[in-house]
């Protein structure tokens, strides 16, 4: 394909992503797969170039552009070489005009930016749209750091998390020997920090992952707690089914799956009331901490949707509280950077509730934040933190808020 034809193809792909974002349709990754499947004439170099250009446009503009051409025209204003490809030749885009819509502005929608806590300076904000590294969790029972380093000389290991490794973005691991042997699984270091928050000196007898999804944290808990009974519950049969291939690769575990009825979850959970040593609530959220991986999701979020998510998170916290035994822990987590979903949610549902107190584990990752989303001075400060905040700039992870509350 000629360079100008690649630009037009990228415009077409961005148009599809915009339409899906407005209609809460398929994810950008799914759309891209379908887009290229329908255009088998594109070579691998063409597909890579088109995808990179489309994702560059999606990452660049926080306010949703009028259309794909407006997004690409916005990039062209900042890139003379790209602007020159709007020449109307062949299958390329028509020449730019002075009166056509052009995307502009920053990388974060203005209404969302107003919700971010004050700690988000220019560098913190810019990092929210950086490309993410490829993070893994490895199983020491099946491999060693030395073996992994021999297989991937460029691998890096975390000083804060005992089983965390990192490879450059784009590394092909799914055909590798460690992957096929079940020795490694893809998992962001932030997710692994949340798993660590669930662990204590004493092994639990019962762990409930209330919103297990595809089971990444469930499987990590199972690997860290061999033989412990773990209930992986979710309202989506498809999400729970997505865990099965990963379970088979990982080998034996003590996970039991439990399909819940939406809005009637307690009917299937009530026989666990007051019995769980640990309940993990990895709640549905805005996903503002995962823009590095899914930048189009910031076009999908609206104030109304945020309000619905906050209400659902509060409801799930109340269900989880009923499951925890006295002395047990409730670990609440969201892949969000907005205080409404994190620190303020915890302040309403746990910090201010009798019979519960926040007990954060000391970790060499993340920063403690108060209920208003501002940084706390320390874990023992008078302004007692509501939880921990991880950000791409500070921690090199996806953005997460999490906390650990103990029932008296």
Legacy VTK file of the C-alpha trace (Angstrom):
# vtk DataFile Version 3.0
C-alpha trace
ASCII
DATASET POLYDATA
POINTS 408 float
0.000 0.000 0.000
1.099 3.556 -0.652
1.654 5.700 2.457
-1.365 7.858 1.618
-3.562 4.746 1.313
-2.413 3.669 4.769
-3.560 7.039 6.116
-7.025 6.576 4.604
-7.227 3.053 6.041
-6.310 4.428 9.472
-9.072 7.035 9.095
-11.552 4.264 8.301
-10.446 2.266 11.358
-10.766 5.307 13.637
-14.264 5.892 12.232
-15.216 2.353 13.304
-13.717 2.900 16.776
-15.598 6.197 17.178
-18.907 4.622 16.155
-18.414 1.803 18.660
-17.456 4.244 21.408
-20.598 6.306 20.862
-22.783 3.196 20.854
-20.961 1.246 23.604
-20.053 -1.319 20.950
-17.098 -3.658 20.511
-13.644 -2.826 21.835
-11.041 -1.193 19.612
-8.926 -4.368 19.626
-11.892 -6.432 18.429
-12.720 -3.880 15.753
-9.122 -3.850 14.517
-9.051 -7.647 14.227
-12.267 -7.601 12.190
-11.066 -4.651 10.115
-7.910 -6.430 9.000
-9.667 -9.768 8.541
-11.928 -8.088 5.983
-8.887 -6.607 4.183
-6.691 -9.602 3.562
-4.898 -7.756 0.769
-3.007 -5.795 3.439
0.454 -7.138 4.214
1.797 -7.379 7.732
3.734 -4.118 7.328
0.606 -2.339 6.109
-1.470 -3.664 9.025
1.137 -2.598 11.532
1.444 0.891 10.042
-2.320 1.407 9.864
-2.899 0.201 13.404
-0.057 2.324 14.807
-1.387 5.438 13.086
-4.972 4.792 14.202
-3.918 4.202 17.805
-1.759 7.325 17.682
-4.881 9.328 16.829
-6.964 7.605 19.513
-4.323 8.289 22.173
-3.762 11.897 21.151
-7.261 13.357 21.647
-9.243 13.119 24.851
-12.346 14.848 23.539
-14.107 12.559 21.081
-13.378 13.759 17.508
-16.160 14.375 14.997
-14.858 11.542 12.829
-11.725 9.654 11.824
-10.661 12.274 9.307
-10.919 15.025 11.949
-8.728 12.947 14.276
-6.116 12.361 11.565
-6.272 16.032 10.510
-5.519 16.940 14.113
-2.401 14.798 13.973
-1.485 16.300 10.631
-1.484 19.790 12.154
1.391 18.607 14.346
3.152 16.481 11.721
4.080 18.015 8.360
5.036 14.638 6.873
1.593 13.253 7.689
-0.103 16.405 6.347
1.677 15.924 3.006
-0.056 12.551 2.578
-3.469 14.259 2.387
-2.951 14.687 -1.361
-6.045 13.052 -2.868
-3.979 10.614 -4.897
-4.913 7.003 -5.444
-6.644 5.596 -2.385
-5.354 8.372 -0.120
-7.357 11.048 1.709
-8.451 14.223 -0.013
-6.465 17.391 0.581
-7.125 19.226 3.845
-9.220 22.367 3.772
-9.297 25.328 6.140
-12.951 24.942 7.099
-13.176 21.205 7.890
-13.481 19.805 11.456
-10.105 19.169 13.110
-9.632 17.416 16.461
-7.805 19.436 19.106
-7.188 19.655 22.819
-5.351 17.495 25.330
-5.198 13.771 25.896
-7.783 13.679 28.696
-11.441 14.715 28.359
-11.856 17.972 30.256
-14.680 16.701 32.454
-12.605 13.685 33.532
-9.531 15.847 34.096
-11.555 17.894 36.580
-12.093 14.722 38.644
-8.430 13.721 38.840
-6.757 14.400 42.211
-4.287 17.254 42.487
-1.281 14.901 42.489
-1.730 14.468 38.721
0.734 16.933 37.286
1.624 17.149 33.582
3.961 14.134 33.711
1.418 11.973 35.547
-1.257 12.862 32.997
0.965 12.258 29.979
1.951 8.809 31.260
-1.694 7.710 31.337
-1.543 7.279 27.545
1.967 5.792 27.260
2.299 2.286 25.854
2.326 -0.348 28.555
5.098 -2.898 29.020
4.333 -6.616 28.934
4.040 -7.724 32.558
4.035 -11.334 33.696
3.602 -13.401 36.817
5.807 -16.482 37.059
5.448 -19.634 39.137
8.582 -20.452 41.186
7.440 -24.075 41.336
7.857 -24.330 37.563
10.705 -21.968 36.701
13.369 -19.715 38.166
14.562 -16.172 37.539
17.741 -17.592 36.068
15.816 -19.771 33.621
13.603 -16.873 32.576
16.629 -14.614 32.115
18.257 -17.254 29.926
15.122 -17.441 27.779
14.559 -13.656 27.670
17.817 -11.755 28.350
15.884 -8.459 28.334
13.572 -9.526 31.189
13.318 -7.393 34.352
12.084 -8.426 37.785
10.261 -6.438 40.435
11.923 -5.650 43.755
8.503 -5.132 45.367
6.545 -8.136 44.103
7.872 -11.685 44.537
6.671 -13.206 41.241
6.568 -10.231 38.884
8.542 -9.991 35.652
8.487 -7.547 32.736
9.291 -7.793 29.037
9.316 -5.153 26.286
5.947 -4.445 24.734
5.284 -6.680 21.761
7.345 -9.635 22.974
5.756 -12.841 21.660
5.379 -15.112 24.670
2.416 -17.350 23.829
4.531 -19.767 21.777
7.384 -19.770 24.298
8.349 -22.761 26.395
7.673 -21.031 29.755
4.165 -20.122 28.568
3.339 -23.570 27.215
4.547 -25.140 30.460
2.263 -22.885 32.518
5.256 -21.252 34.206
4.196 -17.692 33.292
0.969 -15.778 32.791
0.357 -12.228 31.618
-0.565 -9.968 34.539
0.104 -6.291 35.196
2.265 -5.556 38.228
-0.571 -3.472 39.657
-2.859 -6.495 39.649
-0.139 -8.487 41.385
0.107 -5.797 44.084
-3.620 -6.223 44.744
-3.117 -9.971 45.114
-0.333 -9.300 47.619
-2.750 -7.125 49.625
-4.982 -10.192 50.028
-2.240 -12.251 51.679
-1.376 -12.383 55.366
0.979 -14.316 57.612
-1.681 -16.951 58.271
-3.054 -18.953 55.352
-6.809 -18.412 54.916
-9.311 -21.246 54.749
-11.745 -19.515 52.381
-11.164 -16.750 49.832
-13.961 -15.296 47.709
-13.173 -13.340 44.559
-16.515 -11.595 44.171
-15.957 -10.139 40.673
-13.556 -12.736 39.301
-14.011 -11.972 35.610
-11.541 -13.970 33.537
-9.751 -14.987 36.723
-6.351 -13.294 36.561
-6.288 -12.427 40.266
-8.079 -15.666 41.189
-5.353 -17.713 39.513
-2.630 -15.633 41.138
-4.224 -16.193 44.557
-4.459 -19.909 43.868
-0.763 -20.049 42.941
0.175 -18.168 46.117
-2.198 -20.186 48.327
-1.964 -23.825 47.199
-4.748 -25.973 48.613
-6.814 -23.037 49.895
-10.467 -23.029 48.892
-11.084 -20.135 46.499
-14.510 -19.194 45.150
-14.396 -17.360 41.809
-17.793 -15.735 41.345
-19.122 -13.486 38.609
-22.381 -12.578 36.896
-20.986 -13.402 33.444
-20.773 -17.001 32.265
-18.511 -15.926 29.392
-16.011 -14.218 31.707
-15.804 -17.244 33.982
-15.405 -19.528 30.959
-12.479 -17.398 29.778
-10.575 -18.507 32.887
-10.613 -22.191 31.913
-7.739 -22.214 29.367
-5.559 -20.362 31.855
-6.488 -22.848 34.589
-5.499 -25.765 32.388
-2.114 -24.226 31.636
-1.508 -23.400 35.290
-2.294 -26.954 36.405
-4.099 -28.057 39.554
-5.828 -25.526 41.770
-8.520 -25.265 44.432
-10.768 -22.835 42.561
-14.537 -23.280 42.489
-16.483 -21.139 40.021
-19.855 -19.705 40.996
-22.159 -18.004 38.489
-24.248 -15.265 40.099
-27.542 -13.737 39.017
-27.132 -10.018 38.315
-28.695 -7.905 41.093
-29.583 -11.152 42.919
-26.058 -12.222 43.820
-26.866 -12.816 47.469
-29.143 -15.749 46.638
-26.043 -17.775 45.658
-23.724 -16.298 48.284
-25.753 -16.248 51.492
-24.518 -19.658 52.693
-21.022 -18.077 52.879
-22.224 -15.270 55.157
-19.636 -14.402 57.804
-17.274 -17.232 56.739
-14.703 -15.774 54.334
-11.194 -15.000 55.566
-10.635 -12.762 52.535
-13.098 -11.237 50.087
-11.663 -9.524 47.026
-13.893 -6.979 45.277
-12.222 -6.051 41.987
-15.196 -3.903 41.085
-16.499 -2.796 37.691
-15.171 0.704 37.094
-14.387 3.434 34.575
-11.103 1.779 33.582
-9.323 5.137 33.689
-6.221 3.363 34.953
-6.012 1.216 31.814
-6.029 3.916 29.140
-2.531 2.782 28.133
-4.081 -0.458 26.895
-7.584 0.739 25.976
-7.329 4.450 25.122
-10.747 4.550 23.439
-12.500 3.833 26.753
-12.157 7.464 27.783
-14.473 8.278 24.851
-17.043 5.841 26.251
-17.199 7.244 29.769
-19.865 9.833 30.595
-20.830 11.503 33.886
-24.005 9.413 33.912
-22.102 6.165 33.419
-19.654 7.140 36.159
-22.560 7.689 38.575
-23.934 4.232 37.755
-20.529 2.626 38.316
-20.096 4.350 41.676
-23.523 3.101 42.781
-22.712 -0.452 41.671
-19.372 -0.401 43.500
-21.101 0.693 46.705
-23.626 -2.138 46.332
-20.883 -4.738 45.869
-19.002 -3.473 48.926
-22.129 -4.025 51.025
-22.457 -7.605 49.725
-18.785 -8.285 50.421
-18.993 -6.968 53.977
-21.622 -9.590 54.793
-19.306 -12.380 53.612
-16.258 -11.491 55.743
-15.811 -13.264 59.073
-14.816 -11.296 62.188
-11.088 -10.668 61.874
-11.223 -11.269 58.135
-10.245 -8.867 55.358
-12.103 -7.139 52.559
-9.816 -6.027 49.738
-11.453 -3.476 47.452
-9.832 -2.547 44.129
-10.617 -0.598 40.973
-8.505 0.038 37.883
-9.494 3.677 38.181
-7.716 6.883 39.181
-10.873 8.798 40.052
-11.410 9.352 43.797
-15.164 8.800 43.411
-14.465 5.164 42.615
-11.527 4.739 44.977
-10.718 6.673 48.117
-14.093 8.402 48.465
-15.925 5.142 47.833
-13.941 3.521 50.641
-14.493 6.509 52.924
-18.243 6.127 52.533
-18.475 2.353 52.650
-15.689 1.274 55.009
-13.692 4.037 56.743
-16.759 5.618 58.328
-18.493 2.344 59.176
-18.437 0.881 62.706
-16.765 -2.498 62.942
-14.297 -1.861 60.125
-10.824 -0.342 59.973
-8.299 0.145 57.195
-5.121 -1.922 57.561
-2.714 -1.408 54.653
0.206 -3.730 54.135
3.624 -2.126 53.749
4.676 -2.393 50.103
7.485 -0.878 48.084
4.996 0.098 45.419
2.242 2.669 45.259
1.426 5.699 47.385
-1.048 6.014 50.268
-3.920 8.425 49.621
-6.492 10.010 51.893
-10.235 9.899 51.437
-10.138 13.063 49.304
-7.643 11.493 46.895
-4.689 13.579 48.134
-1.435 11.908 49.129
-1.176 10.881 52.766
2.026 11.703 54.620
2.666 8.081 55.609
0.910 4.890 56.591
0.871 6.065 60.222
-0.001 9.713 59.613
-2.793 11.478 61.411
-4.487 11.811 58.034
-5.035 8.060 57.926
-4.953 6.831 54.307
-7.998 5.247 52.759
-5.909 3.097 50.444
-3.067 2.840 47.960
-2.812 4.458 44.544
-0.699 3.069 41.700
-0.085 5.148 38.580
1.759 4.538 35.299
4.185 7.422 35.932
5.047 6.653 39.556
4.898 2.859 39.527
5.151 1.779 35.889
1.863 -0.118 36.268
-1.687 0.381 35.173
-3.546 2.801 37.397
-5.195 1.195 40.423
-6.697 2.118 43.743
-6.933 -0.594 46.371
-7.414 -0.927 50.088
-7.589 -3.586 52.781
-10.238 -3.318 55.490
-10.474 -5.596 58.549
-13.762 -6.543 60.176
-13.642 -6.225 63.978
LINES 1 409
408 0 1 2 3 4 5 6 7 8 9 10 11 12 13 14 15 16 17 18 19 20 21 22 23 24 25 26 27 28 29 30 31 32 33 34 35 36 37 38 39 40 41 42 43 44 45 46 47 48 49 50 51 52 53 54 55 56 57 58 59 60 61 62 63 64 65 66 67 68 69 70 71 72 73 74 75 76 77 78 79 80 81 82 83 84 85 86 87 88 89 90 91 92 93 94 95 96 97 98 99 100 101 102 103 104 105 106 107 108 109 110 111 112 113 114 115 116 117 118 119 120 121 122 123 124 125 126 127 128 129 130 131 132 133 134 135 136 137 138 139 140 141 142 143 144 145 146 147 148 149 150 151 152 153 154 155 156 157 158 159 160 161 162 163 164 165 166 167 168 169 170 171 172 173 174 175 176 177 178 179 180 181 182 183 184 185 186 187 188 189 190 191 192 193 194 195 196 197 198 199 200 201 202 203 204 205 206 207 208 209 210 211 212 213 214 215 216 217 218 219 220 221 222 223 224 225 226 227 228 229 230 231 232 233 234 235 236 237 238 239 240 241 242 243 244 245 246 247 248 249 250 251 252 253 254 255 256 257 258 259 260 261 262 263 264 265 266 267 268 269 270 271 272 273 274 275 276 277 278 279 280 281 282 283 284 285 286 287 288 289 290 291 292 293 294 295 296 297 298 299 300 301 302 303 304 305 306 307 308 309 310 311 312 313 314 315 316 317 318 319 320 321 322 323 324 325 326 327 328 329 330 331 332 333 334 335 336 337 338 339 340 341 342 343 344 345 346 347 348 349 350 351 352 353 354 355 356 357 358 359 360 361 362 363 364 365 366 367 368 369 370 371 372 373 374 375 376 377 378 379 380 381 382 383 384 385 386 387 388 389 390 391 392 393 394 395 396 397 398 399 400 401 402 403 404 405 406 407
